[in-house]
Amino acid sequence: MPNRKPLIAGNWKMFKTCAEAVETAKQLMELVAEVSDTEVMIAPPFTALYPVANTVKDGQVLLGAQNLHWEKEGAYTGEISPLMLVSAGCRYVIIGHSERRQYFGETDEDVNKKIKAAVKHDLIPIFCIGESEQERESGQTFSVLDKQVKKGEERFFANDLKTLVIAYEPVWAIGTGKTATSHQAQEVHHFLRSLVGDLFGDTLATSIRILYGGSVKPENISELMARQDIDGALVGGASLNAETFSKIVQFKRA
Ligand code: PGA
């Protein structure tokens, strides 16, 4: 049987000052103190990483960043390197979020380099993919995802991707209140797991965690998590409030 520990990850995007981030992290730590069967991760903005790392260091809440640059260091004004993220206490890094692709021109090639850099520095990449509304409506969902996965994971071996997490986030469901139905999500997750199997073999396909993201809330998490190929969630808006997020973390198991 696959042993995929569920992961509920909070993406705080460009929200919260340092003080607010520390306060929310403290509240979350208390609310999920008893949770051991699910991994909990929060990704505050860069400026709050180090103070939040100090806040969560004795608990089970893990820390992630929302982006990184692929170089270790260098003259790249405004960028943050994997080494810096590790030194700030990060374990995870979100890569290729649709907002990065849409507003900051991130390409599949950039995403590929970023995943490579994360793996090299022992950060766990959360590799985001997803189709737009127009792509879904014109029947291109699977071809778009196929391309994003193949390009993002180009020139990798199964061994490099042992820790990799995939996050399927349909762009039309992010921040819109429209969630994919659990049936739609399961259909895509199943497709993605088979694709990973074709590219890298069954062992990786069985062990890789695939998260769903896009308007996840306490009200819909349990139904999503009941599906066979959904191993967790990447949560935006509903992760900003500790109490709401802790309810998602403590979803009802089928
Ligand atoms: P949302 O965002 O939960 O606010 O829809 C998800 C995400 O962008 O990761």
Boltz pocket constraint, residues with backbone or C-beta under 6 A from the ligand:
constraints:
  - pocket:
      binder: B
      contacts: [[A, 11], [A, 169], [A, 173], [A, 174], [A, 175], [A, 176], [A, 177], [A, 213], [A, 214], [A, 215], [A, 216], [A, 234], [A, 235], [A, 236], [A, 237], [A, 238]]
      max_distance: 6.0
